[in-house]
Amino acid sequence: SEWLGSLGSEGLVRLAARYNVARMLERKDFKERYQAGKTIALHEFLYPLAQAYDSVALEADVELGGTDQLFTLNVGRDIMPSYGLAPQIVLTTPLLEGLAGTEKMSKSLDNYVGIFEDPRQMYGKLLSISADLMWRYYELCTDVSLDGIRKLKDLVTSGALHPKKAKEGLAMRIVTDFHDEEAAKKARDEFERVFKQRGEPDDISEHRFALSEGKAYMPALLTAIGLAASRSEADRLLKQGAVRIDDEKVPPGVREIEAGPGDQRLIKVGKRRVARVTFE
């Protein structure tokens, strides 16, 4: 708002005059929509111009962005000389694929590893990625050299190193970077205990939940104890058979369970989310 707001309508028109429609249509999604005869609203052209003006306002020397931002970064570079500034240098970085390996990592797609997540959550998520995707994470998320990654690949290909061991090494490196080595070791040890020996985590969250006529409505319960972000997500988890109570799977379609005041249940969602509930 500091610099875009002060432009006013006249300044915005002058900004728009520094670029042309032909150049805008070089952007991939604009080009494809134009060729397909699909609508492109005028305000959509203003977005890359407004972002490009950031480079002018900041008098940027270098702008760094993902490869998906290359067009807009270059718009900033293109308009800077008309404001008496040297064109900025543009650097781009690859986009990191999410846990499924198909789309870019995104919180909205729930395919991400959060940098502030608990070490155990982070470790478990990283071990869930495919063996092929693991190498992409090694390249973009660790300081292992490309030559070092090639050597690891060779060891896996030859059978000298099991892919799971290479993936454990990746998880340890990333958790150590965002937490510390001790936290990474604890996450690894607990993962081994919980998922190999079917033990329970050291730190299980405790909750109380009020029954209604001796029953608990599962979507409300999962949401209240933090094992689902919303009732719609809880419904999806139940339909997928991803919920277990006292290590017994809740059959798809079940929405209520019976319990009495003072009863306790250990509830698990997937392999990483666990909570203990006392009913009242």
C-alpha positions, 0 to 999 in steps of 0.5 A, a space after each residue: 500500500 505504501 507505493 501502489 496506493 500512492 500511484 493513484 489512477 494517473 500513476 496506474 495508467 502511466 504504469 500500464 503504458 510501460 508494457 503492452 498486450 503482446 508481451 502480456 500474451 507471452 505468459 503461458 496461461 494468458 497465451 493458452 487462454 487467448 488461443 482457446 478463445 477464453 476470457 482474460 479480464 483486464 485486471 489480470 494484466 494489472 497483477 503482474 504489473 503491480 508486482 513488477 512495480 515492487 522492483 521499481 519501488 524497492 530499486 531492486 538489484 536482484 529478485 529471487 523467485 520460483 520458476 513459476 514466477 519467471 514471467 512476472 520477475 521479467 516484467 519488473 526487469 523490463 519496466 525498470 529502465 523506463 523509471 531510470 533504473 538498471 534492470 534487475 538480475 532475475 534468479 529462479 529456483 525449482 519448485 519442490 513437489 509435495 509428499 505425493 510427488 505430483 503437485 508442488 508442495 502446498 498447505 492448501 493441498 495438504 501435501 506439505 512438511 511444515 518447517 515449524 512442525 513437531 520433529 516426529 511429525 516432520 520425520 514421519 512425513 518425510 519417510 512417507 515420500 516415494 524412493 524416486 521423490 527422495 532424490 529431489 528432496 535431497 537435491 533441494 532440501 539438503 546441503 549434500 552435493 550433487 556428486 554426493 547424491 549421485 554416489 548415494 543413488 549408485 549405492 541404492 541401485 547396486 543394492 549396497 544401500 537400502 532405499 529406506 536407509 537413504 530416506 532415513 538419512 534424508 529425514 534425519 538431515 532435514 529434521 536436524 536443520 529445522 530443530 537439532 540433532 537430538 530432536 532428530 534422533 528422538 524422532 527416529 527412535 520413536 518412529 521405530 518404536 511406534 511403527 515397527 514395534 507397535 508401541 505408543 508415542 512418549 507424548 500423547 495428548 490428553 483430552 476430555 469429551 462430553 458424551 451425548 446420551 452415552 454416545 460420541 459423534 465421531 466427526 465432532 470428536 476428531 475435530 475437538 481433539 485436534 485429529 482432524 482440522 474440520 468435520 468435513 476432513 473427519 468425514 473423509 478420514 472415516 470414509 477412508 478407514 483411517 481412524 482406529 480406536 484402541 488399535 481397532 479400525 473404525 468401519 467406514 460408515 460408522 459415525 457414533 461410538 458408545 461409551 460411558 463417563 470415565 471411559 478412556 479410548 486411544 484414538 489414532 488417525 493414520 500413522 502419526 496422529 494419536 490422542 487419548 480421550 476421557 469421556 464425561 
